[in-house]
C-alpha cells in the first residue's frame, strides 16, 4: 500500500509541475500561483480534519508559514521559468536543487550527519546542475535557468521548514502555509495584466493545480505513516521524471547531449539523496 501511495504522490506532483508549466504559457504565473493556493487550502483543510493531529503548537504553525512562503514562491518562479524556457530543464533544476539544499542546510545549521549515500547524491547533484543548465547558444533555454535556481532555493525552504514541524501537528502547518503563501504572493498580482491576464477556464485549471499539489502532499504523508520512510521518500522523489518525459515527448523539447546527461545525473542524485 505504501509503495502505491508513494508512486501516486510522485505521479500527482509530476503532473502538477507539468501542467502548471504549460498553464503558465497561457496566463500569468502570479495569478496561477495565488489561485492555486486557494485550491490547496480547501483540500488541505479537508485532509487535515481526516488525519490525526494530537498536538498543534505555535512553533509548528510558524514553521508552516515559512514552508508555505517557500512553496508559494517556488511555484511562482517554477512557472516563470517554464514560461520562458524548457519544462524539462526548469523542473529538473528546481527539483534537484530543492532536495540538495535542505540536506546542506541540515549539515550547516542543525549538525546533521548525512550518510555516505546522501553525500554521493550531493556530489552527483553538482555536475547535474551544471550540465542541465548548459543551454549553449539557445537563448530560450537559458532564459528559464535563473528562475529555476530561485525556485530550487524556495522549495528548499519549503522542505527544510516543514521538516521542523512536529508530526503531531498533522497537516495543519501545511494548511497555514497555504494562507501564508497566498498573502505573500498577493503583491505579485499586479503583474497579471502585463503577463496576459486570465479567464475563468484558466482560473479553474489553476485551482486544480493547487488541489493536485495538496493531494500529492497528502498521499506522501499517508504513505510515510503506513510504510517505511526510506522507501517512501525515494519513490516520491521520482516525481521529476514525469514532467521531464512529458516535456520531451508532448512538447517536443529538444535537449542537447550535456543536458540529457545532466538529467540522468539529476535523477541519480535525487534517488541517492532519498536513500540517504
Secondary structure, 3 states (H helix, E strand, C coil): CHHHHHHHHHHHHHHHHHHHHHHCCCCCHHHHHHHHHHHHHHHHHHHHHHCCCCCCCHHHHHHHHHHHHHHHHHHHHHHHHHHHCCHHHHHHHHHHHHHHHHHHHHHHHCCCCCCHHHHHHHHHHHHHHHHHCCCCCCHHHHHCHHHHHHHHHHHHHHHHHHHHCCHHHCCHHHHHHHHHHHHHHHHHHHHCCCCCCCCHHHHHHHHHHHHHHHHHHHHHHHHHHHCCHHHHHHHHHHHHHHHHHHHHHCCCCCCCHHHHHHHHHHHHHHHHHHHC
